Amino acid sequence: MKFVDFEALRSKIGSALVVDPVRLEEYRSDKSGSISSNRPSALVEARSVGDVQATLEFANSEGIPVVPRGAGTGLAGGAIGDAGEIVLSMLKMNRVLEINSQDLTAVVEPGVINSELNEQLRTEGLWYSPDPASQAISTIGGNIATNAGGLLCAKYGVTRDSVLGLTVVLADGQILNLGRRTVKGVTGLDLTSLIVGSEGTLAVIVEATLRLKPIRPDRERTLVANFSDVVGAANAAARIASSDLAPAVMEIMDELSVGFVNDYLNQGSRDKAFSKLIVQFDDQDADSRIKRAMSLIGNTAVSVEVDRGDGESESLFAFRRAFHPALAARGRVLIEDVAVPRSAMPAMFREIQRISTEFEIPIPTVAHAGDGNLHPNFLVDSEDIPARVWDAASELFYSALKLGGTLTGEHGVGTLKKRWLSEEIGDAQLDLQRRIKQVFDPRGILNPGKMFDERVHE
Ligand SMILES: Cc1cc2nc3c(=O)[nH]c(=O)nc-3n(C[C@H](O)[C@H](O)[C@H](O)COP(=O)(O)OP(=O)(O)OC[C@H]3O[C@@H](n4cnc5c(N)ncnc54)[C@H](O)[C@@H]3O)c2cc1C
């Protein structure tokens, strides 16, 4: 690691530059639980596009790696900094610059927290629909860089569907305005979509033009069906998904997850043996859709509960929302994230059961069943993730790929899934992706060691 004199950068960005070792320690990790071998050399808390440009110009000329970072809630190790690197935090660029209720657009800085944007929009009757479960703690910039999904995405789309345009700073400090403010537009290659999901490897997002919707009508109806086996729940979900019912939300919790939440909420063992399928409709004719969903479930469920239409939906959903805290209360966990075609969900749940038995690891699993996205959670009984758990996770990834699925539905590749990337996309595509990276970032300073970058980031 070469010595870096940061004074030239300090003269441009002043107190935005932080080199206090105690503060830097925090930037060695994110919510994935991975930790780099050493703390980064510096942190920049950017307050303006100028700060971002100055940092990248300095880093590019000195050949210093830069790790863009939002709130650090990522689950793939994509925002962690290591020795010799600068972490570029976007959290202080957090202004909502414009809300346009005629065009249904908003222009925001990247550090705006997702749910805080929605609080502002609500007063205008508007809604930004991408809703990761981390919406109260993650940034719009991070959501865009990971193409975040959420519970409502099967009906309302993932982050990419809500991004019209981006302003980005390239590795050499140059500013580019990408995309548009119009509903339609096909001029040139779609570089906006390329940046969405690029995990900080191609450019730093400094502004986003977002597509809004009128606020979601307050008329949700929810049903919860209990199944003696999660495969039965997955079969019912697949039937509903291939019908014209279009649920706003469709979630599955397997028996183990339900048991954990029961314990966490002190609800005893009442539901312990049952998997849950939770389906929510928000259309004008939600009542009739609930009835049709019930007939598709038929007698495959042990029991079905339906909210009485008096705001009870929220309490039925509270059980699903309690899953993350219930898991966190159990200790260390590797949160996984694969997606398969919806028809393959029952087979994928069977694979998870097989892997759990073979490797003797409890794997409580929840799924955004509306889009075939499963989160198997590997419980770990040590601080580090043991090789046995990685072997089980590897088996999981191969199973998903064999079923026509993908390594990651929404959390991204980061450092954690790099070694499996070519298994999904193949060597020729991996090579093409690396060459695209070179065009954007010839010196390779942006988020090295992440996603498709060959360098090792331990
Ligand atoms: C409890 C919990 C629940 C979660 N639920 C979901 C969920 O339902 N759906 C989901 O998709 N994810 C979920 N996540 C994962 C995580 O919250 C998302 O990936 C989120 O989008 C990350 O946002 P962030 O601001 O924390 O970004 P960070 O973690 O700081 O960064 C994530 C990646 O984006 C890059 N990046 C960040 N900002 C920028 C920028 N301005 N320009 C360029 N690159 C940038 C980073 O380099 C990194 O590669 C969850 C996480 C937790 C802890």
The ligand as an ORCA input file, in Angstrom:
! r2SCAN-3c Opt
* xyz 0 1
  C     -33.080     -5.361      7.335
  C     -32.717     -5.255      5.867
  C     -33.704     -5.501      4.925
  C     -33.390     -5.415      3.567
  N     -34.377     -5.623      2.656
  C     -34.124     -5.488      1.346
  C     -35.170     -5.678      0.382
  O     -36.318     -5.950      0.713
  N     -34.851     -5.530     -0.926
  C     -33.582     -5.213     -1.335
  O     -33.360     -5.088     -2.544
  N     -32.580     -5.030     -0.455
  C     -32.814     -5.155      0.876
  N     -31.807     -4.967      1.775
  C     -30.446     -4.669      1.297
  C     -30.100     -3.146      1.200
  O     -30.869     -2.387      2.096
  C     -30.286     -2.641     -0.234
  O     -29.332     -3.273     -1.072
  C     -30.148     -1.127     -0.385
  O     -30.517     -0.773     -1.707
  C     -28.763     -0.588     -0.093
  O     -28.860      0.817      0.069
  P     -27.739      1.623      0.893
  O     -28.048      3.067      0.822
  O     -27.600      1.065      2.256
  O     -26.457      1.298      0.018
  P     -25.008      0.748      0.465
  O     -25.143     -0.510      1.237
  O     -24.248      1.858      1.112
  O     -24.377      0.448     -0.944
  C     -24.843     -0.629     -1.731
  C     -24.111     -0.631     -3.087
  O     -24.450      0.539     -3.823
  C     -23.294      1.328     -4.128
  N     -23.697      2.735     -3.991
  C     -24.330      3.312     -2.936
  N     -24.606      4.605     -3.207
  C     -24.124      4.852     -4.455
  C     -24.085      6.009     -5.295
  N     -24.616      7.181     -4.925
  N     -23.505      5.900     -6.521
  C     -22.979      4.719     -6.935
  N     -22.986      3.600     -6.179
  C     -23.545      3.671     -4.958
  C     -22.231      0.856     -3.157
  O     -20.911      1.009     -3.686
  C     -22.596     -0.606     -2.967
  O     -22.051     -1.377     -4.008
  C     -32.076     -5.079      3.160
  C     -31.089     -4.840      4.108
  C     -31.398     -4.923      5.452
  C     -30.318     -4.647      6.456
*
